[in-house]
Amino acid sequence: MISTALAQRNGAASGKAAEESDAFVVKLNPATGVIQVVGSGFWTPQDVDRHFGKLGDVVRSVRQSGRQIRVLVNLSGVPPQSLETVERIGVASARIYAKEDRIAIIVDSSLAKMQMRRVVREAQHQIFLSPNAAMTWLGAFG
């Protein structure tokens, strides 16, 4: 599904289930109920605000449907972000996630792992180097 989200971001496919911006793609997998986020590039605080606005809408919709919030965030290949951007992600994450939500974050560097550990505090989360391990962890709670 992540490859589908990437294809949609790059214009190879289109679909109403995905929310797109230059820096992020948000997609709900209706079969699994997992919200999938793919990030790319260096983000401005405005990118973060737009992303979390869209992500918040999807999270609210899933929550209203009675399903548990499970999010797969793929940030592999994303460079380390500015302190201002990381802080803004932390504030936005606290607004939309609850303690019982599960967030699996895929990164590919120690610095990114460190940044993400500081960001997501509200939800239960794990940080992974492997997409398969992340999906396995999310699937264990669905």
GUVEXFI-866009 format. One record per residue (C-alpha): residue in one letter; x, y, z; chain. Coordinates in Angstrom, 2 decimals. Example, Ala and Ser with C-alpha at 12.3 -4.5 7.8 and 13.67 -1.06 7.14 Angstrom:
// residues 2
atom code:a, x:12.30, y:-4.50, z:7.80, unit:A
atom code:s, x:13.67, y:-1.06, z:7.14, unit:A
// end
This chain:
// residues 142
atom code:m, x:0.00, y:0.00, z:0.00, unit:A
atom code:i, x:2.85, y:2.40, z:0.64, unit:A
atom code:s, x:3.94, y:1.97, z:-2.96, unit:A
atom code:t, x:0.41, y:2.90, z:-4.02, unit:A
atom code:a, x:0.61, y:6.04, z:-1.90, unit:A
atom code:l, x:3.96, y:6.92, z:-3.46, unit:A
atom code:a, x:2.57, y:6.35, z:-6.94, unit:A
atom code:q, x:-0.37, y:8.61, z:-6.15, unit:A
atom code:r, x:1.97, y:11.28, z:-4.83, unit:A
atom code:n, x:3.99, y:11.12, z:-8.03, unit:A
atom code:g, x:0.90, y:11.34, z:-10.23, unit:A
atom code:a, x:0.98, y:7.76, z:-11.53, unit:A
atom code:a, x:-2.40, y:6.97, z:-10.04, unit:A
atom code:s, x:-5.27, y:8.90, z:-8.57, unit:A
atom code:g, x:-7.75, y:8.18, z:-5.86, unit:A
atom code:k, x:-9.99, y:10.00, z:-3.45, unit:A
atom code:a, x:-8.76, y:7.94, z:-0.48, unit:A
atom code:a, x:-5.39, y:9.71, z:-0.45, unit:A
atom code:e, x:-4.69, y:13.22, z:0.80, unit:A
atom code:e, x:-1.67, y:14.68, z:-0.94, unit:A
atom code:s, x:0.79, y:17.52, z:-0.40, unit:A
atom code:d, x:4.34, y:18.11, z:-1.52, unit:A
atom code:a, x:5.80, y:16.64, z:1.67, unit:A
atom code:f, x:3.28, y:14.00, z:2.81, unit:A
atom code:v, x:0.70, y:11.53, z:1.55, unit:A
atom code:v, x:-2.03, y:10.26, z:3.89, unit:A
atom code:k, x:-4.07, y:7.21, z:2.90, unit:A
atom code:l, x:-6.55, y:5.05, z:4.76, unit:A
atom code:n, x:-6.47, y:1.35, z:3.89, unit:A
atom code:p, x:-10.17, y:0.43, z:4.20, unit:A
atom code:a, x:-9.46, y:-3.32, z:4.45, unit:A
atom code:t, x:-7.11, y:-3.05, z:7.44, unit:A
atom code:g, x:-8.17, y:0.28, z:8.90, unit:A
atom code:v, x:-4.51, y:1.33, z:8.98, unit:A
atom code:i, x:-3.78, y:4.98, z:8.19, unit:A
atom code:q, x:-0.66, y:5.16, z:6.04, unit:A
atom code:v, x:1.55, y:8.23, z:5.89, unit:A
atom code:v, x:4.53, y:8.65, z:3.56, unit:A
atom code:g, x:6.81, y:11.62, z:4.10, unit:A
atom code:s, x:9.44, y:12.96, z:1.74, unit:A
atom code:g, x:11.93, y:15.79, z:1.62, unit:A
atom code:f, x:12.60, y:18.61, z:4.03, unit:A
atom code:w, x:9.46, y:20.05, z:5.66, unit:A
atom code:t, x:8.55, y:23.58, z:6.50, unit:A
atom code:p, x:6.37, y:24.31, z:9.52, unit:A
atom code:q, x:3.58, y:25.09, z:7.03, unit:A
atom code:d, x:3.98, y:21.63, z:5.45, unit:A
atom code:v, x:3.57, y:20.12, z:8.93, unit:A
atom code:d, x:0.46, y:22.21, z:9.64, unit:A
atom code:r, x:-1.17, y:21.18, z:6.33, unit:A
atom code:h, x:-0.26, y:17.54, z:6.86, unit:A
atom code:f, x:-1.61, y:17.32, z:10.40, unit:A
atom code:g, x:-4.80, y:19.12, z:9.34, unit:A
atom code:k, x:-5.44, y:16.38, z:6.76, unit:A
atom code:l, x:-4.22, y:13.59, z:9.03, unit:A
atom code:g, x:-6.45, y:14.87, z:11.84, unit:A
atom code:d, x:-9.49, y:14.61, z:9.55, unit:A
atom code:v, x:-8.66, y:10.98, z:8.72, unit:A
atom code:v, x:-7.98, y:10.09, z:12.37, unit:A
atom code:r, x:-11.31, y:11.64, z:13.45, unit:A
atom code:s, x:-13.15, y:9.71, z:10.73, unit:A
atom code:v, x:-11.58, y:6.38, z:11.79, unit:A
atom code:r, x:-12.22, y:7.15, z:15.47, unit:A
atom code:q, x:-15.90, y:7.97, z:14.73, unit:A
atom code:s, x:-16.26, y:4.65, z:12.91, unit:A
atom code:g, x:-15.30, y:2.88, z:16.15, unit:A
atom code:r, x:-12.01, y:1.47, z:14.86, unit:A
atom code:q, x:-8.75, y:1.64, z:16.76, unit:A
atom code:i, x:-6.30, y:4.22, z:15.44, unit:A
atom code:r, x:-3.31, y:2.46, z:13.87, unit:A
atom code:v, x:-0.91, y:4.54, z:11.80, unit:A
atom code:l, x:2.02, y:3.43, z:9.67, unit:A
atom code:v, x:4.36, y:6.37, z:9.04, unit:A
atom code:n, x:7.10, y:5.78, z:6.46, unit:A
atom code:l, x:9.85, y:8.38, z:6.80, unit:A
atom code:s, x:12.63, y:6.33, z:5.24, unit:A
atom code:g, x:14.78, y:8.56, z:3.08, unit:A
atom code:v, x:13.59, y:11.71, z:4.86, unit:A
atom code:p, x:16.47, y:13.96, z:5.99, unit:A
atom code:p, x:16.72, y:15.20, z:9.60, unit:A
atom code:q, x:14.33, y:18.10, z:10.14, unit:A
atom code:s, x:14.82, y:21.49, z:11.77, unit:A
atom code:l, x:14.19, y:21.87, z:15.50, unit:A
atom code:e, x:11.23, y:24.17, z:14.78, unit:A
atom code:t, x:9.67, y:21.54, z:12.50, unit:A
atom code:v, x:10.26, y:18.71, z:14.98, unit:A
atom code:e, x:8.67, y:20.76, z:17.77, unit:A
atom code:r, x:5.68, y:21.54, z:15.57, unit:A
atom code:i, x:5.25, y:17.81, z:14.80, unit:A
atom code:g, x:5.26, y:17.12, z:18.54, unit:A
atom code:v, x:2.53, y:19.68, z:19.25, unit:A
atom code:a, x:0.39, y:18.49, z:16.32, unit:A
atom code:s, x:0.82, y:14.82, z:17.28, unit:A
atom code:a, x:-0.34, y:15.58, z:20.82, unit:A
atom code:r, x:-3.48, y:17.22, z:19.42, unit:A
atom code:i, x:-4.64, y:14.30, z:17.28, unit:A
atom code:y, x:-3.37, y:11.13, z:18.98, unit:A
atom code:a, x:-4.70, y:9.55, z:22.16, unit:A
atom code:k, x:-2.94, y:7.26, z:24.62, unit:A
atom code:e, x:-4.53, y:4.11, z:23.14, unit:A
atom code:d, x:-3.55, y:4.91, z:19.52, unit:A
atom code:r, x:-0.74, y:2.90, z:17.91, unit:A
atom code:i, x:1.82, y:4.55, z:15.67, unit:A
atom code:a, x:4.54, y:2.61, z:13.82, unit:A
atom code:i, x:7.24, y:4.88, z:12.40, unit:A
atom code:i, x:9.73, y:3.67, z:9.79, unit:A
atom code:v, x:13.02, y:5.57, z:9.60, unit:A
atom code:d, x:16.45, y:4.84, z:8.21, unit:A
atom code:s, x:18.82, y:6.81, z:10.45, unit:A
atom code:s, x:19.69, y:7.10, z:14.11, unit:A
atom code:l, x:19.10, y:10.86, z:14.10, unit:A
atom code:a, x:15.62, y:10.43, z:12.62, unit:A
atom code:k, x:14.90, y:7.78, z:15.23, unit:A
atom code:m, x:15.99, y:10.15, z:17.99, unit:A
atom code:q, x:13.87, y:12.99, z:16.59, unit:A
atom code:m, x:10.76, y:10.81, z:16.34, unit:A
atom code:r, x:11.18, y:9.49, z:19.89, unit:A
atom code:r, x:10.92, y:13.07, z:21.14, unit:A
atom code:v, x:7.89, y:13.82, z:18.99, unit:A
atom code:v, x:5.24, y:11.17, z:19.58, unit:A
atom code:r, x:4.40, y:11.13, z:23.28, unit:A
atom code:e, x:0.66, y:10.67, z:23.47, unit:A
atom code:a, x:0.23, y:7.42, z:21.57, unit:A
atom code:q, x:1.80, y:4.00, z:21.92, unit:A
atom code:h, x:4.50, y:3.96, z:19.30, unit:A
atom code:q, x:7.49, y:2.04, z:18.05, unit:A
atom code:i, x:10.18, y:3.08, z:15.61, unit:A
atom code:f, x:11.33, y:0.57, z:13.01, unit:A
atom code:l, x:13.89, y:0.19, z:10.27, unit:A
atom code:s, x:11.77, y:-2.48, z:8.52, unit:A
atom code:p, x:8.31, y:-1.86, z:6.98, unit:A
atom code:n, x:7.42, y:-5.54, z:7.55, unit:A
atom code:a, x:8.26, y:-5.35, z:11.25, unit:A
atom code:a, x:6.18, y:-2.17, z:11.55, unit:A
atom code:m, x:3.13, y:-3.78, z:9.91, unit:A
atom code:t, x:3.52, y:-6.90, z:12.04, unit:A
atom code:w, x:3.54, y:-4.76, z:15.19, unit:A
atom code:l, x:0.46, y:-2.81, z:14.06, unit:A
atom code:g, x:-1.34, y:-6.01, z:13.02, unit:A
atom code:a, x:-0.85, y:-7.51, z:16.46, unit:A
atom code:f, x:-3.16, y:-4.83, z:17.84, unit:A
atom code:g, x:-5.84, y:-4.79, z:15.18, unit:A
// end
